[in-house]
Amino acid sequence: MNGHLFDGQTEGPMTAIRYLSPKDEIPVERHVAVIVHRGFGGMEQAYFFDSAKGDNGGSAGFDWRMSEAIERATRFAQEQGIEQVVVRSARV
């Protein structure tokens, strides 16, 4: 076993985390997207979604801190067998 596993986590393929600049193309392959935006008071907040299911826009005031969203997205990706988490800013 490599590393430490948390409750409910199983050992499996590693999930890669990619950070995209605003000019980078969004990958066409399935991934978990973490969308980062400025929340109340200028704090970086984020939400995530499965790219195969589409973006529902998050929950505004109920979005997570960016670091927590990345952690949750990575865990979700591992549970779903998705190999890539893509972190990017909100695009209009």
N, C-alpha and C positions, 0 to 999 in steps of 0.2 A: 504494500500500500504506500502511495506517495502522499506526503502532506498529511493534513488533519481533516477528518470528515466531521461535519456537524450533524446534529440530530436530523434524521430523515434524508440525509444526503448519501448518495451511493457513489462508489468509485466508478468512473467512466471516462470518456474522452474529455480532454481539456477544452474549455471554452475560451476562445480568443476575444480580447476586448480591443476594438479599434476606435480611435478618436478621429473624426473627420473635421476638416476645416470647412467653412461655408462654401468653398468652391469645389470641394471633392464631390464626385458622383456618388449617389446612394447605391450600394450594392444591389444587384438583381437577385442574388441567391438569398434564400431564406435566412433571416437573422432576427434578433431581438433588438429593436431600436429604442434607444434612450434619448428622449428629447429634452434638452436643457433650455431653460428660459429664466428670466428675472422675475422673481415673485415679489410679494409684498416687502417693502423696505429694501429692495435691491438684492435680496438673498437669492443665490442660485438654487432653483428648484428643478425637478425633473419628473417625468413619468415615462413608462415604457410600454411597448406593445410588440406582439408577434407580427412581423412583416407580412406573413401569409394571411393574417386576419384583418389588417388595416388599422389606421390611426383613428381613434375616437376622440382625440383632443385632450386627454387628461381631465383633471378635476379642479383646475385652478388652485384655489386656496387649500385643497386637500392633497396636492402633489407633495412628494417627498423631497428632502434635501438631496442634492445631486449625488453625494456619496452613497446614501441609502438606496436611491433608485438604481444605481449601478450594481450594488450588492444584490438587491432583489432581482434585477434583470438577469444577472449572471446565474443565480440560483434557479430561476425559471428556465433559462436556456439549458442548463444541465439537466433539469428534470424532464424537459421536452426533447432532449437529444439535439438541440440546435447548437451548432458549433461556433457561432459568432454573435457577439454583442457589439452594436455600432452606436457610439455616443456622438451626437451632433446637436447643433443649435436648432431652434425652431426656424422653419423656413416659411416665407409667405409667398 
